[in-house]
């Protein structure tokens, strides 16, 4: 059959196939039988459930990690085992956003920045209640950092410490272009403001979307400890699964951030007011501007509040926990581990 006819016969991944992709990745990273998955009912329809994976440790406290855009809890596959084995935590949970990752894909009702925040925070709080977690160290990566910061602001009695890893939206970014400077920038900005999302492209491309994601996974990460062939293949399969399921809260990207990751509402003032200690962790080449985290940490320290900001040296960038897991674990334990 001619390759151009493939998309006509292509079907998206089923939830069962996505769960199998997650299992393949986590069995490689954590070990078969060493992790558990669960789905907690959120607030809305039957498909409004929050997915998570967990590993038990020898400590007494709880670590909850929230992923960034276009991924899911499996992105922490190189960290779950070492974190649980560190002795710092009795349970390590990686939670998929409501409406993203391998969580359910209900209709997404949010229309504004505040609606999007409500949607994400309410989903995480519903998951916490069902898991019967009293307090936690809450870690958010990239856009997950925005959700984590807002959760800590609204549910401060549930967060012992906030850890922001390469967080998006901390401070306004320096603008490289203004409207009218570049036709390409204007076109991309229009698509962004109209709500287009990369996952929609992946779904529309069918079999070519799968190849696109797998190539991205093979080239995107600056791994100090290189991925094995099996790990790279499994990661590509998993990321494709996360982005090929029906669209839902991926649309929050356009509501929380403007073009070129400009925050609609920077989280710096929110984070500076938090009562709990706050730690920032970046890879040296993180495009989310480590200086922004350092600025917030400095202002918190000046106000007598607990704060730290560490930049992991070397080749790691935005995915420091994946690219240099040993250095990330050391940075996290030095600032957070008990």
N, C-alpha and C positions, 0 to 999 in steps of 0.2 A: 504493500500500500504506500502511496506517495506520502512523504513526510508532511506535506501541507495539509493532509487530511487528518493527521493525528489529533489536533485540537477538537475536531468534530466528535471524536470518540472518547475524549479525555473526560474523566470524572475526578472531582476533588477527593482528597483523602477523607475517609470516614474517621469518626472519633476512635474507633477500635484500632485503626491503623496508626493514628497519632499516638495513642497510648503505647503501642508496640514500639514506635520510634523512641519514645521517652524511656521505655524499659531497656532497650538496647544501649542507649547512651549511659543511663545510670548504672546498669550492670557493669559496664566498662569502668566507670569512674569511681563508683562506691563499692561495688561488689554485689553479686546476686544474693538476694535474701537479706541484705544489710540495710535496706531502706523500705519504707512503706509509703503508699499514696492514699489520699483521702479526698473526698468531695463533700464540701459543706454547703448546705442550702443558704443562699443569700437572702434576698428580700422579695424578689419579684416572682416571675413565672417559673415553671418547672425546670427550664433550662438555665435559670439564674443560680448557678452553683459556683463555688470557689474551689479550685483544685490546688492541692499542695502535696509536697513530698517531704518526708521526715526521716531523720536518723537519730537514734538514741545515743546519748553519751553518758559519761560517768559523773558529770557535775550536777549542780542543783538548779542552775538558772536556765533561761530559755532564750535562744537566738532565733529571730524571725527575719528572713531575707526576702526582699521584693525586687524583682527583675526590672530591666529597662525595656525600651520599645522594641517590638518585633521579636522578642525572645519569650522565654518562660522559665520556670523554676529549674529546668534541666541545665540552663546555662551555668549553674553552680556545680556541675558534676565533678569538677576537680577539687572542690572545696568542702563538700558536705562531709565526706569521710574524715579528713584531717581536722575539721572543726569539731566534730563529735568526739574524736579521739584525743583532743587537746586537754580534756579535763576541765575546761572552762564552763561547759554547758551540759546540762542533762538532756536537752533536746534541741535539735537544730531543724528548723522548718524553712523550706523555700516555698513561697506562696505565689501562685499565678494571679495577676490582676483579675478582678472581676471583668469578664468579657474578653479575656486575652489568654495567651498561652494555651493550656489545655482546660481552662475553665469553660463553663457553659458559654454559649454565644446568644444571649437574649437580645431583643431589640434594644438599641441604645438610645435613651430618650434625651440625653444632655444636649443643650443648645448653647450654653455659655461656659465661661471659665469656672464659675462657681458651681454650676450643675455638674461639670466633669469632676471637680474635687469632691463634691458630695457623693457621686457615684462610686469613686474609688475608695474613699474613706469608709463609707457605709458597708461596702463589700468586705474590706479587711476587718472591720469591727464585728460583722456577722460571723466571719470565720473564727475570730478570736473567742467569741462567746461559745460557739459550738465546740471548739477545742478545749474550752475551760482553762484558758491561760490567764493567770492573774496579772502578771507583769512580764516584760520582755525587754531585751536589747533589740531594737528595731534597726535593720540595715536596709537602705534603699540605694539601688544603682541607677544612675542616669535619670530617666523620667520617673523611675520608681522612687528616686530621692524626693521628687516633688510630692508624690503621694504620701511617702513616709513622714515628711516634714509636716504636712497638713494633719496627718493622723496624730502625730505627737502633740500638735497644738490643740487639737480637740479632745484628745484622750490622754492628757499628760499623766494621769494617775496610773496608766497602763504601761508607760514607757520609762524604763530605768535609764536608758542611754540611747541616743540616736547616733547612728553611723551613716554618713553620706559618702558613697563611693562614686567618684566622678559625677556628682549630681548635676542635672540640668537646671537651668532657671534660677541660679543663685543671685546673680546681679545682671544688669543690662550689659550686653556684649557690645564691643566697638563695632560699629557698622562699616562694612567694607564697601557697600554700595548704597546709594539712595535711589528712590524711584526716578527713572529716566536715565540713570547712568549706564545701564546695560539692558539691552532687549532681552537677553537670556535670563537675567535676574528678574526682570519684570514679568516674564512669562512664568518662571518658576514660582514667583510670589503669588501670581494669580491662581495657579493650581493649588498652592498651599491654602490660600484664603478661601478657595472654593471647596476645601475639604478633601482633596485627593490624598491618598496614602500609598506608600510603597507596596503594602500587602495586596492592595487591589490590583496592582500591576502583576504581581506574582500569580494571583488567581486567574487573571485574564489571559496570561501567557500559557496556561496549561502545562504541557510537558517541558516547554522551554523555561517556564518559571521555576520548575524544579532544578533544572540545570543551572539557571542563574543563581539560585540560592546556594547550591552546592559549590559553585565556583567562588562565590562571595565568602563562604565559610572557609574554603581552602586558602584564601589570600588575605582575608581581613585582619587576622590576629597576629600580633608581633610576639610570638611565644618564645620566652626564654627557654622553657622546657617544651620542646616541640611536641605536637600531637602525633600520636602514632597514626598509621594509615587507617586502622579501624576506628580510632577516636574521631579523626577528621571526617570519615564517611558517616559515622553515626551522628555527629554534630550537624552535618549538612542535612541529613534526613530529618532530624529533629526540628531544625530551624524552618525547613520547608513545611513541616507539619503545623508549626505554630502560625505560619503565615498563609496557609492554604485553607484552613477552616473558615467558615463564614465570618464576615466582618462584624465587629461589634464595637468594643471600647477603644479600638485602635484610633478611632476618630478623635479621641481626647487629645491626641498630639496637636491637632490644629487649634484646639481650644486653650491648651495650656501654654503652647509656644507659638510664636510668630515665625516668619521665614528666617532661615539661618539660625534657628534655635534661640531667637530672642524671646525671653519670657514675657508672657502677657502681664503677669504680676510677679516680680522677683520674690523668691522665698527668703532672701536675706533678713528682712525685718522680722519675719515670722520666727526664723531660727534663732535670731539674737534674743528674742523674748522668752524662749523656752527655759523652763526651770531645770530640766535634766541636762547632764553633760552631753556635749556634742563633739564628735570626731569626724574629720574629713580625711579621706584617703584617695590619692590620685596616683596614676602611673605618670612617669616623667613626661610622656608624650601625649597626655590626655588633652583632647581638643576642647574639653569643657572648662578650660582656664583655671588651673590650680590656684592662681592668685585670688580668685573670687572666694574660695574657701578659706584661704589664709587671711583675707580681709575680715571675714565674719568671725573667725577664731580670735583674731587680734582684738576686735571690738568686744567680744564676749569676755575675754580675759581682763580687759580694761575695766569691765563692769563687775568683775569679781565672780564670773560664772565659768564653770568648767568647760574647757575647749581644747582641741588640738587639731593640727593639720599636718599630715605627712605626705610627702611626695616620694614614691618608691623609685629609686634611681635605676637607670638601665633603659632597656628598649620598650618596656611595657607602655601601653597607651590607655585608651578608654576602658578596656576590659582587663584591668590589672589583675583581677582575681583569677582570670582564665589564662592570661599570658605569663604571669609570674606567680603561681599559686603559693610557693614557699615564702617569698618575700611578702606577699599579701597577708598570709597567715601570721607571720612574725609581726607585721605592722599592726594588725588587728589585736593580737594578744597583748602586745606591749601597751596598748592604749585602752583596751576594753576588757581583756580576759582577767578573771579574778585569780 
